[in-house]
Amino acid sequence: MNIKYKITAFLILMITFVFAQERTKDTIDDQTVNVIKPYSPTISDAFKIKDKPSIEDANTINKKEVKYNIFSIPVASTFTPAKGRVANVEKTKPVKLYDNYASLGFGSYTTILGEVYLNHELNSGENIGGYFSHHSSQGGIEGLLLDDDFSKTGINVNYSQKLNNFSWKLDLGADVRSYNWYGLPQQFFGQTEANMIDSNIRYNSFYVGGKLNFDNSFVKSGNVSFRHFGDDRDSGENRFVAKAGFDVPISGEVVETELRIDYIGGSFDKNYNNTAAIDYGNVNVSLSPSYQIIQDDLTVDLGVRLTYLNDSELNDNKLFIYPNIEASYRLVNDILIGYAGVTGDLIQNSYFDFANTNPFVSPTLFVTPTDQQYHGFIGLKGKLSNSVSYNIKGNYFAEENKALFKTNRAQSFATKDYQYGNSFGVVYDNVKTFSVGGELNIDVNRNFKLAIKGQYFNYNTDMQAEAWNLPNIEGSVFLDYQISRQWFMGGSVFFTGERKDESELLGTLVPTPVTMVTLDSFFDANMHLGYKVTDYLSVYGKVNNIANQDYQRWNNFPVQGIQFLAGATYQFDF
């Protein structure tokens, strides 16, 4: 009998014996249990033959013994090395930074440029400051029939204080600006009409504002501002803006939220046709919660902007809901970062903003907000090195009631100084804008900085024939270079592409057709060179419009040619 079967039989007998011993104590009747198990064959492990073959190398060569001798010859020398000395290193004198300066310059076209900036620390964390600025010119552009002088003067006083848990700042200021509607279309009018026009317009502004920042608080920041803006033609505007930023904890997470209240109200004495006054006013309240998600190289800001608009003049109430989503992803550390987003907002237009952008507007404007339904963007940015950074971005805007500047129609029966086609009005249209651009910043050190920027635009309007006075291309270059400790220089170049406008004369016996006007593209190059006489005093020279380009920034409004300016700057501390 096979040994395997013997062992199996023995185990069965032993188990039967154990159960028999237990049955003497068991009161349960006997039962028969049949255990059937299929046969499981097994295969034993295989063993390799551990026999290493021996290889006889017939090409074995015995190494030959090499015998050699080294001859050591002593060398006598009288050379004695000198003791090491510490090299003298000239310490660079640190650049002294001053809190205050005053600058004054004079130039061609009887130009005066003056600035004073003051800042004084009263105590630790307590500062008071202010500034005064003035820029004026008596004009002198060739070929004009009206005066082209201008003047801009501003003053500001501010006080700030930093305490243990928060800081605050108060601003107070005023501006006075004077311009001329000198862009008289000479294809319609001559010196006779020019002699009847008082082309001067003066703007005045007063503002007050305050800011708060909290270190460890539910409310993070807050600021309020009030501005009154008007002119000498019985126009006036008041605007009040209040903002607060705070963090809202929800389920252990923090939602950043901004609350904004924006009120504006104003009036113009007459509309452009002298038929009625213009009143406008509205208040919008917006709430913008946002939640940030950070996962490795991915950062996502998820938010929404809710804006409620109450138009007091039109008795209209609206609720706007805008997306506020942005995301960025580090593709290659800081070298390549991709980003994209979709945002939107209700943009509050104002007479102040219009006049700052185009000072030749007439005091007859209809002012209403722009509904920026969404602004989609995608781009790449990063740092090629510690001194070189870049940004490439594509944008798509969808805007309702976008404000466009357009030349006012000239009137042969004009009764106001701005009705001769020498001023601009504002028209609104639904505009979709596609743009793509990029910028490159080179910041080698504090001695050399270079910035290059360019952008292309494509517009699609609903009602208007063109996106009036909006360029198709914009570009700029900025350069700052510290040549030596005493000499410094800088420059800038601006390029603006073609723009469209219209020209029309009303009230003639023979109807004058509407003429489409194409404003040529232009570039404006500027440069300055300075010399530091002492740590306190430096002198400089500036040249603007170096190429002496005779271009028009606005229709019928040529700019000054090449301009020279020289001045001095004095820095000091109290």
C-alpha positions as CSV (number, residue, x, y, z in Angstrom):
1,M,0.0,0.0,0.0
2,N,1.2,3.4,-0.8
3,I,2.6,5.4,2.1
4,K,0.2,8.3,1.4
5,Y,-2.8,6.0,1.8
6,K,-1.4,4.5,5.1
7,I,-1.1,8.0,6.6
8,T,-4.6,8.9,5.5
9,A,-6.1,5.7,7.1
10,F,-4.2,6.4,10.3
11,L,-5.6,9.9,10.6
12,I,-9.2,8.6,10.0
13,L,-8.8,6.0,12.8
14,M,-7.5,8.7,15.2
15,I,-10.4,11.0,14.5
16,T,-12.8,8.1,14.9
17,F,-11.2,7.3,18.3
18,V,-11.5,10.8,19.5
19,F,-15.2,11.0,18.5
20,A,-15.8,7.7,20.2
21,Q,-14.4,9.0,23.5
22,E,-16.6,12.0,23.3
23,R,-19.8,9.9,22.6
24,T,-19.5,8.4,26.1
25,K,-20.4,11.8,27.4
26,D,-22.8,12.7,24.7
27,T,-26.6,12.1,25.2
28,I,-27.4,12.8,21.6
29,D,-28.2,9.8,19.4
30,D,-25.6,8.5,16.9
31,Q,-25.5,10.0,13.5
32,T,-23.6,9.1,10.4
33,V,-21.6,11.8,8.6
34,N,-20.1,11.0,5.2
35,V,-17.2,13.3,4.2
36,I,-16.3,13.1,0.5
37,K,-13.4,15.0,-0.8
38,P,-12.1,15.0,-4.3
39,Y,-8.6,13.8,-5.0
40,S,-6.2,16.7,-5.4
41,P,-3.0,15.8,-7.2
42,T,0.2,17.6,-6.4
43,I,3.5,17.9,-8.1
44,S,6.8,18.2,-6.2
45,D,9.2,21.0,-6.9
46,A,11.8,20.6,-9.6
47,F,15.5,20.9,-8.8
48,K,18.1,22.5,-11.2
49,I,21.3,20.7,-11.9
50,K,24.0,22.7,-10.1
51,D,26.9,21.9,-12.3
52,K,29.1,24.7,-13.4
53,P,31.1,24.0,-16.6
54,S,34.8,24.9,-16.6
55,I,36.2,26.9,-19.5
56,E,39.8,26.6,-20.5
57,D,41.1,29.9,-21.9
58,A,43.7,29.1,-24.5
59,N,44.7,32.8,-24.9
60,T,45.8,33.4,-21.3
61,I,48.9,35.7,-21.3
62,N,51.0,36.0,-18.2
63,K,51.9,39.6,-17.3
64,K,55.6,40.5,-17.6
65,E,57.3,42.2,-14.7
66,V,58.3,45.8,-15.4
67,K,61.4,47.2,-13.6
68,Y,62.0,51.0,-13.3
69,N,64.0,53.5,-11.2
70,I,63.1,57.0,-10.0
71,F,65.9,59.6,-9.9
72,S,65.1,62.3,-7.3
73,I,67.0,65.6,-7.8
74,P,66.8,68.3,-5.1
75,V,66.1,71.9,-6.4
76,A,67.4,74.9,-4.6
77,S,65.1,78.0,-4.5
78,T,65.3,81.4,-2.9
79,F,61.6,82.2,-3.5
80,T,59.7,83.2,-0.4
81,P,55.9,83.6,-0.8
82,A,54.5,86.9,0.5
83,K,51.9,86.9,3.2
84,G,48.3,87.1,2.1
85,R,46.6,90.5,2.3
86,V,42.9,91.2,2.5
87,A,41.7,93.0,-0.7
88,N,40.2,96.4,-0.3
89,V,36.6,96.5,-1.3
90,E,34.9,99.8,-1.8
91,K,31.5,99.9,-0.1
92,T,28.7,101.3,-2.3
93,K,27.1,104.2,-0.6
94,P,23.5,103.3,0.0
95,V,21.0,105.4,-1.9
96,K,19.2,107.8,0.3
97,L,15.5,107.9,-0.2
98,Y,13.6,111.1,0.7
99,D,10.0,111.5,1.7
100,N,9.5,114.8,0.0
101,Y,10.4,116.5,-3.2
102,A,9.7,119.7,-5.3
103,S,10.0,119.9,-9.0
104,L,9.7,122.9,-11.4
105,G,10.2,123.0,-15.2
106,F,9.7,125.4,-18.1
107,G,9.4,124.6,-21.8
108,S,8.2,125.5,-25.3
109,Y,4.6,126.5,-25.9
110,T,5.1,128.5,-22.7
111,T,4.7,125.4,-20.7
112,I,5.0,125.3,-16.9
113,L,5.3,122.0,-15.0
114,G,5.4,122.0,-11.2
115,E,5.0,119.4,-8.5
116,V,5.4,119.3,-4.7
117,Y,5.0,116.1,-2.7
118,L,5.1,116.1,1.1
119,N,5.0,113.3,3.7
120,H,5.9,113.7,7.3
121,E,5.9,111.1,10.1
122,L,4.4,112.7,13.2
123,N,4.8,109.6,15.4
124,S,5.4,105.9,14.9
125,G,2.7,104.8,12.4
126,E,1.2,108.3,12.1
127,N,1.8,110.3,8.9
128,I,0.5,113.5,7.3
129,G,1.1,114.4,3.7
130,G,-0.1,116.0,0.6
131,Y,0.8,117.2,-2.9
132,F,0.4,120.1,-5.3
133,S,0.6,119.8,-9.1
134,H,0.3,122.2,-11.9
135,H,0.7,121.8,-15.7
136,S,-0.2,124.5,-18.1
137,S,0.6,125.7,-21.6
138,Q,-0.3,128.9,-23.5
139,G,-0.6,126.8,-26.7
140,G,0.4,127.9,-30.1
141,I,-0.5,125.1,-32.5
142,E,-0.3,126.4,-36.0
143,G,-3.3,126.7,-38.3
144,L,-5.9,127.0,-35.5
145,L,-8.6,129.7,-35.4
146,L,-9.3,129.3,-31.7
147,D,-7.2,129.4,-28.5
148,D,-5.6,126.0,-27.5
149,D,-4.2,126.9,-24.1
150,F,-4.9,124.5,-21.1
151,S,-4.2,124.4,-17.4
152,K,-4.5,121.6,-14.8
153,T,-4.0,122.2,-11.1
154,G,-4.6,119.8,-8.2
155,I,-4.1,119.8,-4.4
156,N,-4.4,117.0,-1.9
157,V,-4.0,116.6,1.9
158,N,-4.0,113.2,3.6
159,Y,-3.6,111.8,7.1
160,S,-2.9,108.2,8.0
161,Q,-2.5,106.2,11.2
162,K,-1.6,102.6,12.0
163,L,-2.8,101.1,15.3
164,N,-2.5,97.7,16.8
165,N,-5.4,96.0,15.0
166,F,-6.3,98.4,12.2
167,S,-5.1,101.4,10.1
168,W,-7.0,104.3,8.6
169,K,-6.4,107.1,6.1
170,L,-8.3,110.3,5.2
171,D,-8.0,112.2,1.9
172,L,-9.1,115.7,1.0
173,G,-8.5,117.3,-2.4
174,A,-9.6,119.6,-5.2
175,D,-8.9,119.9,-8.9
176,V,-9.3,122.8,-11.4
177,R,-8.9,122.3,-15.1
178,S,-9.3,124.5,-18.1
179,Y,-9.5,123.6,-21.8
180,N,-10.7,125.0,-25.1
181,W,-13.0,123.6,-27.7
182,Y,-10.4,124.6,-30.4
183,G,-11.2,121.9,-32.9
184,L,-13.3,124.1,-35.2
185,P,-13.9,122.3,-38.6
186,Q,-12.5,124.8,-41.0
187,Q,-14.3,123.1,-44.0
188,F,-17.5,124.6,-42.5
189,F,-16.4,127.7,-40.6
190,G,-13.9,130.5,-40.8
191,Q,-12.5,133.4,-38.8
192,T,-15.8,135.2,-38.7
193,E,-17.5,132.4,-36.7
194,A,-14.3,131.9,-34.6
195,N,-14.5,135.5,-33.4
196,M,-18.0,134.8,-31.9
197,I,-17.0,131.7,-30.0
198,D,-15.8,131.6,-26.4
199,S,-14.2,128.3,-26.6
200,N,-13.0,128.0,-22.9
201,I,-14.5,125.3,-20.6
202,R,-13.4,125.1,-17.0
203,Y,-13.9,122.0,-14.8
204,N,-13.8,121.9,-11.0
205,S,-13.8,119.0,-8.6
206,F,-13.8,118.5,-4.8
207,Y,-13.5,115.1,-3.1
208,V,-13.1,113.6,0.3
209,G,-12.5,109.9,1.2
210,G,-11.5,107.5,3.9
211,K,-10.1,104.0,4.1
212,L,-10.0,101.4,6.9
213,N,-8.0,98.1,7.1
214,F,-8.5,95.6,9.9
215,D,-5.9,92.9,10.8
216,N,-8.0,90.3,12.7
217,S,-11.6,91.0,12.2
218,F,-14.7,89.8,10.4
219,V,-14.6,93.0,8.4
220,K,-11.3,93.1,6.4
221,S,-11.5,96.6,4.8
222,G,-13.8,99.5,4.1
223,N,-13.6,102.8,2.2
224,V,-15.9,105.6,1.3
225,S,-15.5,108.5,-1.1
226,F,-17.6,111.5,-2.2
227,R,-16.8,113.7,-5.2
228,H,-18.5,116.8,-6.5
229,F,-17.7,117.6,-10.2
230,G,-19.0,120.4,-12.3
231,D,-18.1,123.1,-14.9
232,D,-18.7,126.8,-15.5
233,R,-21.7,126.0,-17.8
234,D,-24.1,125.2,-14.9
235,S,-23.5,121.4,-15.0
236,G,-23.0,119.5,-11.7
237,E,-22.6,115.9,-10.5
238,N,-22.3,114.2,-7.1
239,R,-21.1,110.7,-6.6
240,F,-20.9,108.6,-3.4
241,V,-19.2,105.2,-3.3
242,A,-18.9,102.9,-0.2
243,K,-17.2,99.5,-0.2
244,A,-16.7,96.9,2.5
245,G,-14.8,93.6,2.3
246,F,-15.4,90.9,4.9
247,D,-15.0,87.1,5.4
248,V,-18.0,84.9,6.0
249,P,-17.2,81.5,7.7
250,I,-19.4,78.7,6.3
251,S,-18.9,75.1,7.4
252,G,-15.3,75.7,8.4
253,E,-14.6,77.5,5.1
254,V,-14.1,81.2,4.4
255,V,-16.1,83.0,1.7
256,E,-14.6,86.4,0.8
257,T,-17.4,88.9,0.1
258,E,-17.5,92.5,-1.0
259,L,-20.4,94.9,-0.6
260,R,-20.5,98.0,-2.8
261,I,-22.9,100.9,-2.8
262,D,-22.6,103.4,-5.7
263,Y,-24.8,106.5,-6.0
264,I,-24.6,109.1,-8.8
265,G,-26.7,112.1,-9.6
266,G,-26.2,115.1,-11.9
267,S,-27.7,117.5,-14.3
268,F,-26.9,119.6,-17.4
269,D,-28.6,122.9,-18.1
270,K,-29.4,122.1,-21.7
271,N,-29.2,119.3,-24.1
272,Y,-27.3,119.7,-27.3
273,N,-30.3,121.1,-29.2
274,N,-31.2,123.5,-26.4
275,T,-34.6,122.0,-26.0
276,A,-34.6,120.7,-22.4
277,A,-32.4,120.1,-19.4
278,I,-30.8,116.7,-18.7
279,D,-31.1,115.0,-15.3
280,Y,-29.7,111.6,-14.4
281,G,-29.3,109.6,-11.2
282,N,-29.2,106.1,-10.0
283,V,-27.9,103.9,-7.2
284,N,-26.6,100.4,-7.5
285,V,-25.9,97.9,-4.7
286,S,-23.8,94.9,-5.4
287,L,-22.8,91.8,-3.4
288,S,-19.8,89.7,-4.6
289,P,-19.1,86.5,-2.6
290,S,-16.1,84.4,-3.7
291,Y,-14.7,81.1,-2.6
292,Q,-11.1,80.1,-3.4
293,I,-10.0,76.5,-4.0
294,I,-6.3,75.6,-4.0
295,Q,-5.2,72.1,-5.1
296,D,-1.5,71.6,-5.8
297,D,-0.8,73.9,-8.8
298,L,-4.4,74.7,-9.4
299,T,-6.1,77.8,-8.0
300,V,-9.8,78.5,-8.7
301,D,-11.9,81.4,-7.5
302,L,-15.6,80.7,-7.7
303,G,-17.8,83.7,-7.3
304,V,-20.9,85.6,-8.4
305,R,-21.8,89.3,-8.4
306,L,-25.4,90.3,-7.7
307,T,-26.2,94.0,-8.5
308,Y,-29.4,95.8,-7.9
309,L,-30.0,99.0,-9.9
310,N,-32.5,101.7,-9.0
311,D,-32.7,104.5,-11.6
312,S,-34.4,107.4,-9.9
313,E,-34.9,109.4,-13.1
314,L,-36.4,106.6,-15.2
315,N,-38.2,104.9,-12.3
316,D,-36.6,101.6,-13.3
317,N,-35.4,98.7,-11.1
318,K,-33.3,95.9,-12.3
319,L,-31.4,92.9,-10.9
320,F,-28.2,91.8,-12.6
321,I,-26.4,88.5,-12.0
322,Y,-22.8,88.3,-13.3
323,P,-20.3,85.5,-13.2
324,N,-17.1,86.0,-11.3
325,I,-14.9,83.0,-12.0
326,E,-11.1,82.8,-12.4
327,A,-8.7,79.9,-12.5
328,S,-4.9,79.5,-12.9
329,Y,-2.7,76.5,-13.3
330,R,1.1,76.2,-13.0
331,L,2.1,74.2,-16.0
332,V,5.9,74.7,-15.5
333,N,6.5,76.2,-12.0
334,D,6.6,80.0,-12.4
335,I,7.8,79.8,-16.0
336,L,4.5,78.9,-17.6
337,I,1.1,79.6,-15.9
338,G,-2.2,79.3,-17.7
339,Y,-5.2,81.2,-16.6
340,A,-8.8,81.9,-17.7
341,G,-12.0,83.3,-16.3
342,V,-15.4,84.9,-16.9
343,T,-16.4,88.0,-15.1
344,G,-19.0,90.8,-15.5
345,D,-20.1,94.1,-13.8
346,L,-22.4,97.0,-14.0
347,I,-20.0,99.9,-14.8
348,Q,-21.1,103.3,-13.4
349,N,-20.4,106.0,-16.0
350,S,-20.0,109.6,-14.9
351,Y,-19.4,113.1,-16.3
352,F,-16.2,113.2,-14.3
353,D,-14.9,110.0,-16.1
354,F,-16.0,111.3,-19.5
355,A,-14.3,114.6,-19.1
356,N,-11.1,113.0,-17.9
357,T,-10.9,110.7,-20.9
358,N,-12.0,113.4,-23.4
359,P,-11.8,117.0,-22.1
360,F,-13.5,118.3,-25.2
361,V,-17.0,116.8,-24.5
362,S,-19.9,119.2,-24.5
363,P,-21.9,119.8,-21.2
364,T,-24.9,118.1,-22.8
365,L,-24.3,114.4,-22.1
366,F,-26.7,111.6,-21.3
367,V,-25.2,109.5,-18.5
368,T,-26.2,105.9,-17.9
369,P,-24.4,102.7,-16.7
370,T,-22.8,100.2,-19.0
371,D,-24.0,96.6,-18.6
372,Q,-20.8,94.5,-19.1
373,Q,-22.7,91.2,-19.4
374,Y,-19.5,89.1,-19.4
375,H,-15.8,89.4,-19.9
376,G,-14.1,86.1,-20.9
377,F,-10.4,85.8,-21.0
378,I,-7.6,83.2,-21.4
379,G,-3.9,83.7,-21.3
380,L,-0.4,82.5,-20.4
381,K,2.0,84.3,-18.1
382,G,5.2,83.6,-16.3
383,K,8.8,84.5,-15.6
384,L,11.5,83.5,-18.0
385,S,14.1,84.5,-15.4
386,N,14.3,86.6,-12.2
387,S,14.4,89.7,-14.4
388,V,12.1,88.8,-17.3
389,S,8.3,88.3,-17.1
390,Y,5.6,88.1,-19.8
391,N,1.9,87.9,-20.2
392,I,-0.2,86.9,-23.2
393,K,-3.9,87.4,-23.0
394,G,-7.1,87.1,-25.2
395,N,-10.3,88.9,-24.2
396,Y,-13.9,88.8,-25.3
397,F,-16.3,91.5,-24.0
398,A,-20.1,91.6,-24.4
399,E,-21.4,95.1,-23.3
400,E,-24.7,96.8,-23.5
401,N,-24.9,100.6,-23.5
402,K,-21.2,101.0,-24.0
403,A,-20.3,104.7,-24.2
404,L,-18.6,105.9,-27.4
405,F,-17.3,109.4,-28.1
406,K,-18.5,111.0,-31.3
407,T,-18.1,114.4,-32.8
408,N,-21.2,116.6,-32.3
409,R,-23.0,117.8,-35.5
410,A,-22.0,121.2,-36.5
411,Q,-24.9,123.7,-36.7
412,S,-24.9,126.7,-39.0
413,F,-27.4,128.3,-36.6
414,A,-25.3,127.6,-33.5
415,T,-26.0,129.6,-30.4
416,K,-23.7,127.8,-28.0
417,D,-19.9,127.8,-28.1
418,Y,-19.7,124.0,-28.5
419,Q,-22.3,123.7,-31.3
420,Y,-19.8,124.3,-34.2
421,G,-18.6,120.7,-34.5
422,N,-15.9,121.5,-32.1
423,S,-17.0,119.2,-29.2
424,F,-17.9,115.6,-28.6
425,G,-21.1,113.9,-27.4
426,V,-21.6,110.4,-26.0
427,V,-23.6,107.7,-27.9
428,Y,-24.4,104.2,-26.5
429,D,-24.5,100.9,-28.3
430,N,-24.3,97.2,-27.7
431,V,-20.7,96.3,-28.5
432,K,-18.9,93.0,-28.7
433,T,-15.1,93.3,-28.5
434,F,-12.4,90.8,-29.2
435,S,-8.8,91.6,-28.3
436,V,-5.5,89.8,-28.0
437,G,-2.3,91.3,-26.6
438,G,0.8,90.7,-24.7
439,E,3.4,92.4,-22.5
440,L,7.0,91.9,-21.7
441,N,8.7,93.3,-18.6
442,I,12.5,93.3,-18.2
443,D,13.7,94.4,-14.7
444,V,17.4,93.6,-14.6
445,N,18.1,95.6,-11.5
446,R,17.2,99.0,-10.1
447,N,19.4,100.5,-12.9
448,F,17.5,99.2,-15.9
449,K,13.8,98.6,-16.5
450,L,12.0,98.0,-19.8
451,A,8.3,97.3,-20.5
452,I,6.8,96.5,-23.9
453,K,3.0,96.2,-24.4
454,G,0.8,95.7,-27.5
455,Q,-2.9,94.9,-28.1
456,Y,-5.2,94.4,-31.1
457,F,-8.9,95.1,-31.1
458,N,-11.9,94.0,-33.2
459,Y,-15.3,95.6,-32.6
460,N,-18.9,94.5,-33.5
461,T,-21.6,97.1,-33.0
462,D,-25.4,96.8,-33.2
463,M,-26.7,100.2,-34.1
464,Q,-23.7,102.5,-34.8
465,A,-21.8,102.2,-38.0
466,E,-18.5,102.0,-36.2
467,A,-17.1,101.8,-32.7
468,W,-16.4,105.6,-32.8
469,N,-12.9,106.7,-31.8
470,L,-11.8,103.3,-30.5
471,P,-8.4,102.3,-32.0
472,N,-7.8,98.9,-33.6
473,I,-4.2,98.7,-32.3
474,E,-2.5,100.1,-29.2
475,G,1.2,99.8,-28.1
476,S,3.6,101.3,-25.7
477,V,7.3,101.0,-24.7
478,F,8.7,102.3,-21.4
479,L,12.4,102.6,-20.5
480,D,14.3,103.7,-17.3
481,Y,18.0,103.5,-17.2
482,Q,20.4,104.6,-14.5
483,I,23.5,105.3,-16.6
484,S,25.8,106.1,-13.6
485,R,25.5,107.4,-10.1
486,Q,24.9,110.9,-11.5
487,W,23.3,110.3,-14.9
488,F,19.9,108.8,-15.6
489,M,17.5,108.7,-18.5
490,G,14.2,107.3,-19.6
491,G,11.9,107.2,-22.6
492,S,8.4,106.2,-23.8
493,V,6.8,105.5,-27.1
494,F,3.0,105.3,-27.6
495,F,1.3,103.9,-30.7
496,T,-2.4,104.3,-31.5
497,G,-4.0,102.8,-34.6
498,E,-6.7,104.2,-36.8
499,R,-10.0,105.4,-35.4
500,K,-13.4,106.3,-37.0
501,D,-15.6,109.3,-36.6
502,E,-18.2,111.4,-38.6
503,S,-18.5,115.0,-39.7
504,E,-21.8,116.7,-40.5
505,L,-23.2,120.2,-40.9
506,L,-26.8,121.0,-40.2
507,G,-29.0,124.0,-41.2
508,T,-27.7,124.7,-44.7
509,L,-29.8,125.4,-47.8
510,V,-28.0,122.6,-49.6
511,P,-27.9,119.4,-47.4
512,T,-24.4,118.5,-46.4
513,P,-23.8,114.7,-46.6
514,V,-22.4,112.9,-43.6
515,T,-18.7,112.3,-44.0
516,M,-16.9,109.3,-42.6
517,V,-13.6,110.4,-41.0
518,T,-10.6,108.1,-40.6
519,L,-8.1,109.4,-38.1
520,D,-4.6,108.2,-39.0
521,S,-2.5,106.1,-36.7
522,F,0.3,107.8,-34.9
523,F,3.2,107.3,-32.5
524,D,4.4,109.7,-29.9
525,A,8.0,109.3,-28.7
526,N,9.3,111.0,-25.6
527,M,12.6,111.1,-23.8
528,H,14.2,112.6,-20.7
529,L,17.8,112.9,-19.4
530,G,18.8,114.0,-16.0
531,Y,21.9,114.7,-13.9
532,K,22.2,114.4,-10.1
533,V,24.1,117.4,-8.9
534,T,24.0,116.5,-5.2
535,D,22.1,114.0,-3.1
536,Y,19.4,116.6,-2.9
537,L,19.4,118.4,-6.3
538,S,19.0,117.1,-9.8
539,V,18.4,118.8,-13.2
540,Y,16.6,117.3,-16.2
541,G,15.6,117.9,-19.7
542,K,12.6,116.4,-21.6
543,V,11.7,116.2,-25.2
544,N,8.1,115.2,-26.2
545,N,6.8,114.2,-29.6
546,I,10.4,113.8,-30.8
547,A,9.3,113.0,-34.4
548,N,7.3,116.2,-34.5
549,Q,4.2,114.3,-35.6
550,D,1.2,116.4,-36.6
551,Y,-1.5,113.9,-35.5
552,Q,-5.0,114.2,-34.1
553,R,-5.9,112.4,-31.0
554,W,-9.5,113.5,-31.5
555,N,-11.2,114.6,-34.7
556,N,-10.3,118.2,-35.5
557,F,-8.0,118.5,-32.5
558,P,-4.4,118.4,-33.6
559,V,-1.7,118.1,-30.8
560,Q,1.4,120.2,-30.1
561,G,4.5,119.4,-32.2
562,I,7.9,118.7,-30.7
563,Q,8.2,120.1,-27.2
564,F,11.2,120.9,-25.0
565,L,11.2,121.2,-21.3
566,A,14.0,121.8,-18.7
567,G,13.8,121.9,-14.9
568,A,15.1,120.8,-11.6
569,T,14.0,118.6,-8.7
570,Y,14.9,119.0,-5.0
571,Q,14.5,116.2,-2.5
572,F,14.4,116.7,1.2
573,D,13.3,115.6,4.6
574,F,11.8,117.5,7.5
